[in-house]
Structures are given as structure tokens and as C-alpha cells.
């Protein structure tokens, strides 16, 4: 992967100027490359990873992993039905996977009831959905390579040879 | 006189002469000052800012769970020596037999101590290019050798064949050659090393190489000294896991050289250390098997930070040639008119940025400071800002 992407994937706030210094390139060239990545959809979005446990939102959120079994359709396979499912805003991630079921969803809601309602009223009755298994998420330890913990203290001594 | 003080004076009489006359590091007081202050951004750290990659830590933990808590053979686990031997051959073209040419040591520090003690008769001279890592001179003195310092500040912090030739006489036993260099980050190309080697072979002295930063060479491939034609017999190669695998606290390294020298070093090692901690040895095995990717990732990261910090230092008026390896920059602070100690003290007090005065590494380091860029980008950025303010305030 291009080093610009590698740096941004780790920390998307690093400025084009700083990336230029780190890679010994012209800032202009870095900016152009980033623009190109954005235009081509290689860079889709910049977002923060939030430790919600610490953010203490008044309405705590509930997340569930849902295994979905579906009947593929002629010509379009799984794509069409997947699109119908992932278009719901409650679905934050959607993967097609191999194994004993077909789609793995991450669904978010304000509380248990709202997630259950989505499953019972929207997802399960859908044509081609043969069955669902719901796992409510109890704790998130790590997300996208980031361990969700308080920032660690520096353990090195301040001066050494 | 209070009883306490009286006994203190008396106890001093017990100290051996050669220890008594050893110069304690002149910047101890400065270090204590740093350790006593809060919210300091430290660019004074001589170790990676990464923790040991998890799979290596896990291997250490697993070995404890499995009950590996015993001594190992003096030379170190055969498995580890075999892995080192294979690693050196396949990655760098070095040939050392796991049976009698490799010794596992407590970091490169022990390797250095053993090698100096194994070869030094009282009065033998050991050459040390300076500025250098702090322990070389005192180790030679403890072994009752004579440390001969070679000032490299006029030759871009590199030892040249001419300088080397000038310092060799019939009492010269060895040269301690560290590259990439702590504290300057300078390193040597194959051609430069070959020229040094010719002088070494001509006078038939031993070259003790501290190549612990070898993996962290950025602009050209690191040439291991003993891979140079005909150099092997005159080379004692020291290396360790600290820098490449971010394993400083594990204290593990290795010495490779001709059987006779390794045998002599093993004798001292077996009576003084016995063997390196088995936990560290088991973790080191894992490092050699699966650690390569982590090393390359860290190296890429250091390289970017190097570009960033060198650009920044030169921009704020601290002239700094690009270091070729390790994770140190050694900029000149002469434009400020301050000595390196004054600069470091004032920078710490006024802007809370800690650096190491160049004189910590020998008097040839005057006029310079050592900056470690093994620190996060945020730290480096903030430190540069503060240094810029500091330098501007000195120019008024």
C-alpha cells in the first residue's frame, strides 16, 4: 500500500504538509495524491474511533452481531438482498461470509427493544431471509486495530543512553 | 562528627582504586533534574518507543507457563544459537557456527565487557572513536587497559583510515567500532568499511563491532564488518535484540567471533553471569522466527520520523546532516552560542524539552545535542515548536 495511505489509515489527522516532510515529497504532490484517493473512493471517509464506554452517553447504545441465512437470487446472487438489508441505518456493518450462514451484520440501536424490533419487524420477515441468530454484544475490547482502553502511561525512563 | 558521616568516610576506604578514580558520568546531575520534573517531553531516550511485539512477549509468558525457569547452558540455548546462526546467514550472509562461535549475552553491554576483558592485558590500548556510547571507555579502564579516544568531530563523526592509522602503535590491541553510531546516527558504507578494514588487517588488530543498530540503516544496506573479504578472523561482532525488536528491558544480545575468542569470553561469562535469563532466550527465539515484519514496520516508521525531525531541526536553525541509521539526530547548537550542557539545561528549564548534551558522549560531542526520534509524531512536533521558541529567545 502507498505510504500516504498507510500513514492516514493510522492517523487521518496528519496534515499533507507533515506527510510531505515524512516522505520527503512536495506538499503539493501529497495533496494531489490524497485528492485523487478521495475522488476514486479509495479514501472513503475520515472518522474517529470513540470509546463509548468512556463517553457515557445518556442513552447507552446496544449492539448486536446477527447471523443471517438468505436464499440467493437468480443473476444477482446475494448482492440484491444484501443491499436491501444494509440500507437500513441500524445496520452499521454487513459482511458476506463463508460457512454455515451467509451475512454477518452489526446492528446498533438505542436499547434492547429497538434492536429486537428491527430484527422482528424488518429483518426476519424479509423475503429470502431464511433465518437469523442474534448475539448481543457485551463488551468491545478492540476495534479496527485499536485497543479500547485508557491511554497508557509512558513506561520508559525519561533519559537513557 | 555525627556517627553516620564518620562511617561513610571509613567505608570509602574499601572502594577499589580503579573504581574510585573512574569518572562518574558528568551529566548525572542533569539527568536527575530531568527525572524530577513533570510534563517534560523527552527526546533523551535511548530506546525504541514501541513495546516488544506481542507475539514475542507472549512467547516469554508461555515459556513461564510451561515451566521453563531453569538455567540454560552457559553459551545459551542451543536452539537460540542455531536460530541466530541461520538468521545471520540467510539475512546478511554471515557464517557463524552455533556450536562454538556464538555466545548469548546480557545485551550488547555484557558482550562488550566480556570481549574487552578477554583480550586486554594491563596497558593494552583499545581505540574508541568519539563521540561514542558511554560505556566503552570505563569498560576498558576496568579491564586495566588504556582507552585511546579518537576525535571524529572534524570528519563528519566518522572514523577515517587516516585517523585510525595515526592512533595505532605497538600496544594497540583492538578498535571498538560502533555503527550506526549512538549518538550521531552516522554510519559507514561498504567502501568506507573496506578502507578501515585494510588498516586493521595491516596492523593485525581486532575489530570489536557494536552493530546493534544495524537493522536500522535507512539510506543503504548495513554491511556487517565480518562479511568484508578476509575480515572475519579479525572481527568480534556484537549484536542484540534491544533495538531491532524493541526488547531493551529483556537484556539479551549475542557475540559472534572466532572460536578462541568466544571460548575466552565464555570462561568469564560462566563464572560471572552463568547464563542469560531463560525467559529472555525463549522470547528471543520467537523474535527470530516471527519478528521480521515488526522490525520492518518499526524501521519504516523511524525513517519517516527521521525525515520529519531533520527537516524541522534545520528549519529552526539547528544544522543537522541526515543521520544514516539508529534513531538519533545530532544537530549542531553552535549558532546559539551556548555550550551543549547550557543548551540542554536551559531548554529543559524554559521549555520542558529533554535532550542529551553531546558531551555526555565524550568531549568531541561539544557543540551538539543528541535528539532521539524514537518518540511519537505528536511529541516530535510539539518538541520542535518549543525548541523553535527557545532558539528565537536566545537570538535576542
HADDOCK unambig.tbl for C-alpha pairs under 7 A between the chains (distance, minus, plus):
assign (segid A and resid 21 and name CA) (segid B and resid 307 and name CA) 6.09 0.50 0.50
assign (segid A and resid 21 and name CA) (segid B and resid 308 and name CA) 5.11 0.50 0.50
assign (segid A and resid 21 and name CA) (segid B and resid 311 and name CA) 6.90 0.50 0.50
assign (segid A and resid 22 and name CA) (segid B and resid 304 and name CA) 4.33 0.50 0.50
assign (segid A and resid 22 and name CA) (segid B and resid 305 and name CA) 6.06 0.50 0.50
assign (segid A and resid 22 and name CA) (segid B and resid 307 and name CA) 5.00 0.50 0.50
assign (segid A and resid 22 and name CA) (segid B and resid 308 and name CA) 4.78 0.50 0.50
assign (segid A and resid 23 and name CA) (segid B and resid 304 and name CA) 5.99 0.50 0.50
assign (segid A and resid 23 and name CA) (segid B and resid 307 and name CA) 6.85 0.50 0.50
assign (segid A and resid 24 and name CA) (segid B and resid 307 and name CA) 6.61 0.50 0.50
assign (segid A and resid 158 and name CA) (segid B and resid 35 and name CA) 6.43 0.50 0.50
assign (segid A and resid 158 and name CA) (segid B and resid 42 and name CA) 5.77 0.50 0.50
assign (segid A and resid 158 and name CA) (segid B and resid 44 and name CA) 6.49 0.50 0.50
assign (segid A and resid 158 and name CA) (segid B and resid 45 and name CA) 6.00 0.50 0.50
assign (segid A and resid 159 and name CA) (segid B and resid 31 and name CA) 6.57 0.50 0.50
assign (segid A and resid 159 and name CA) (segid B and resid 44 and name CA) 4.76 0.50 0.50
assign (segid A and resid 159 and name CA) (segid B and resid 45 and name CA) 4.79 0.50 0.50
assign (segid A and resid 160 and name CA) (segid B and resid 44 and name CA) 6.39 0.50 0.50
assign (segid A and resid 160 and name CA) (segid B and resid 45 and name CA) 4.93 0.50 0.50
assign (segid A and resid 160 and name CA) (segid B and resid 46 and name CA) 5.05 0.50 0.50
assign (segid A and resid 161 and name CA) (segid B and resid 45 and name CA) 6.74 0.50 0.50
assign (segid A and resid 161 and name CA) (segid B and resid 46 and name CA) 4.76 0.50 0.50
